[in-house]
Amino acid sequence: MITSGSGSTAIRRGEAGKPRGRATFLRFAAASLAAVAVGMWSVDSANAGTPEKGRVEILEVKVRNDQYTAADLGPTGPSLGDMDVYSGTAIKDGRSVGRGGGSCQVIHVKGEELTSQCLITMEVEQGSLTMQSLWTKGTASLDMAITGGTGAYRSARGIARFWDIATPDERVRLEILR
């Protein structure tokens, strides 16, 4: 195994005490890359020609937050590592169409400005969607990358825009590429 750090190279010994050097590592890396390439080709081939491939679905819902907590994990007051954890219901035309939740953890503090890494999962009838982004606390909107999902959304990508965050008027528009 080759490791980095302080410019040194470590070689792990094989079964009979023989060194497994760069050649073994390169064979392993080449085999791994080939397996990934074959896996990617298989996934793309399996989806080729399906009616859903390349289709954009728009989902707009109100968000009704029902549980929330703030965890002050560092020194008292806003600091690196603090978290907001929440859950809620997705509402469309006055009825519940899903649920979700997530967390935002402070990753950068600059005076009063707090930047958090946010992760959200939303479940709806056809499956779940996962989202993530950075957010500066207090901004009125948030754009998140749709990073995947389950069910009909297993290979989803796209963007989710949240408005009026943490208010009774919070809403989201998801542009889902499948």
C-alpha positions as CSV (number, residue, x, y, z in Angstrom):
1,M,0.0,0.0,0.0
2,I,1.3,3.4,-0.9
3,T,0.5,6.2,1.5
4,S,1.3,9.8,1.5
5,G,2.4,12.1,4.3
6,S,5.7,13.6,5.0
7,G,6.9,12.5,1.6
8,S,7.3,8.8,2.7
9,T,6.2,5.7,0.9
10,A,5.1,2.6,2.9
11,I,5.1,-0.8,1.3
12,R,2.9,-3.5,2.8
13,R,4.4,-7.0,2.9
14,G,2.7,-9.8,0.9
15,E,1.9,-13.4,2.0
16,A,5.4,-14.7,2.0
17,G,6.9,-11.5,3.4
18,K,7.6,-10.3,-0.1
19,P,6.9,-6.6,-0.7
20,R,3.8,-5.6,-2.6
21,G,5.2,-2.6,-4.3
22,R,4.1,-0.1,-7.0
23,A,3.5,-2.8,-9.6
24,T,0.9,-4.6,-7.4
25,F,-0.7,-1.3,-6.6
26,L,-0.9,-0.3,-10.2
27,R,-2.5,-3.6,-11.2
28,F,-5.1,-3.2,-8.4
29,A,-5.8,0.4,-9.5
30,A,-6.2,-0.6,-13.2
31,A,-8.5,-3.5,-12.3
32,S,-10.6,-1.1,-10.1
33,L,-10.9,1.5,-12.8
34,A,-11.9,-1.2,-15.3
35,A,-14.6,-2.5,-12.9
36,V,-15.9,1.1,-12.5
37,A,-15.9,1.7,-16.2
38,V,-17.8,-1.5,-16.9
39,G,-20.2,-0.7,-14.1
40,M,-20.9,2.8,-15.5
41,W,-21.4,1.4,-19.0
42,S,-23.8,-1.2,-17.7
43,V,-25.9,1.4,-15.8
44,D,-26.0,3.7,-18.8
45,S,-26.9,0.8,-21.2
46,A,-29.7,-0.4,-18.9
47,N,-31.3,3.1,-18.9
48,A,-30.7,3.9,-22.6
49,G,-34.0,4.3,-24.5
50,T,-36.2,4.4,-21.4
51,P,-38.9,7.0,-21.6
52,E,-37.8,8.6,-18.3
53,K,-34.1,9.2,-19.3
54,G,-33.4,12.9,-19.7
55,R,-36.9,13.9,-18.6
56,V,-37.3,16.9,-16.3
57,E,-40.0,16.6,-13.7
58,I,-41.1,19.7,-11.7
59,L,-42.3,19.3,-8.2
60,E,-43.5,22.3,-6.2
61,V,-44.6,21.9,-2.6
62,K,-45.0,23.9,0.6
63,V,-42.9,22.8,3.6
64,R,-44.5,22.5,7.0
65,N,-41.7,22.1,9.5
66,D,-42.8,20.0,12.5
67,Q,-39.7,19.2,14.5
68,Y,-36.5,21.2,15.0
69,T,-33.6,21.4,17.3
70,A,-30.3,23.3,17.4
71,A,-27.3,21.6,18.8
72,D,-24.6,24.0,20.2
73,L,-21.7,21.6,19.9
74,G,-18.6,23.9,20.3
75,P,-18.1,26.8,22.6
76,T,-21.3,28.5,23.8
77,G,-22.8,30.5,21.0
78,P,-22.3,30.1,17.2
79,S,-19.3,28.1,16.4
80,L,-17.8,25.4,14.1
81,G,-19.7,22.1,14.3
82,D,-23.1,23.5,15.6
83,M,-26.0,21.8,14.0
84,D,-29.7,22.5,13.1
85,V,-31.7,19.3,12.7
86,Y,-35.3,19.3,11.4
87,S,-38.1,17.4,9.8
88,G,-41.4,18.3,8.1
89,T,-44.1,17.5,5.7
90,A,-44.4,18.3,2.0
91,I,-47.8,19.9,1.2
92,K,-49.4,20.1,-2.3
93,D,-53.0,21.5,-2.8
94,G,-53.6,21.4,1.0
95,R,-52.7,17.7,1.5
96,S,-49.6,15.9,2.6
97,V,-47.6,14.4,-0.4
98,G,-44.5,13.5,1.4
99,R,-42.1,14.0,4.4
100,G,-38.5,14.7,4.9
101,G,-35.8,16.1,7.1
102,G,-32.2,16.9,7.3
103,S,-29.5,18.8,9.0
104,C,-27.2,21.8,8.5
105,Q,-23.8,21.8,10.2
106,V,-21.7,24.9,10.6
107,I,-18.5,24.5,8.6
108,H,-17.2,28.1,8.5
109,V,-17.6,31.1,10.8
110,K,-16.6,34.6,9.7
111,G,-17.8,37.1,12.3
112,E,-21.6,36.8,12.4
113,E,-21.7,35.0,9.1
114,L,-22.2,31.2,9.5
115,T,-21.9,28.9,6.5
116,S,-23.4,25.4,6.9
117,Q,-23.2,22.2,4.9
118,C,-26.9,21.0,4.5
119,L,-28.2,17.6,3.7
120,I,-31.9,16.8,3.1
121,T,-33.9,13.7,2.2
122,M,-37.5,14.0,1.0
123,E,-39.8,11.0,0.5
124,V,-42.7,11.3,-1.9
125,E,-44.9,8.6,-3.4
126,Q,-42.5,7.6,-6.2
127,G,-39.4,7.4,-4.0
128,S,-37.0,9.6,-2.1
129,L,-34.7,12.4,-3.2
130,T,-31.4,13.4,-1.6
131,M,-30.1,17.0,-1.7
132,Q,-27.1,18.9,-0.4
133,S,-25.5,22.3,-0.5
134,L,-23.7,25.1,1.4
135,W,-26.0,27.7,2.9
136,T,-25.2,31.1,4.6
137,K,-27.6,31.3,7.5
138,G,-30.2,34.0,7.2
139,T,-30.3,34.1,3.4
140,A,-33.9,34.0,2.1
141,S,-33.4,31.2,-0.5
142,L,-31.3,28.1,-0.9
143,D,-30.3,26.2,-4.0
144,M,-29.4,22.6,-3.4
145,A,-28.1,19.9,-5.8
146,I,-30.3,16.9,-6.1
147,T,-27.7,14.1,-5.7
148,G,-29.8,11.0,-6.1
149,G,-32.6,9.1,-4.6
150,T,-34.6,5.8,-4.6
151,G,-37.5,4.3,-6.5
152,A,-38.3,6.3,-9.6
153,Y,-35.6,8.8,-8.5
154,R,-32.8,6.3,-8.2
155,S,-30.6,8.2,-10.7
156,A,-32.1,11.6,-10.2
157,R,-30.0,14.8,-10.5
158,G,-31.2,18.4,-10.6
159,I,-31.7,21.4,-8.5
160,A,-34.0,22.2,-5.6
161,R,-34.7,25.9,-4.6
162,F,-36.1,26.6,-1.2
163,W,-37.7,30.0,-0.2
164,D,-38.8,31.6,3.0
165,I,-36.7,29.0,5.0
166,A,-38.0,28.2,8.5
167,T,-41.1,30.3,8.1
168,P,-44.8,29.2,7.8
169,D,-44.5,30.2,4.1
170,E,-41.5,27.9,3.3
171,R,-41.7,26.2,-0.1
172,V,-39.5,24.3,-2.5
173,R,-39.3,23.8,-6.3
174,L,-37.5,20.7,-7.4
175,E,-36.3,20.4,-11.0
176,I,-35.6,16.7,-11.2
177,L,-33.6,15.2,-14.2
178,R,-34.2,11.5,-14.5
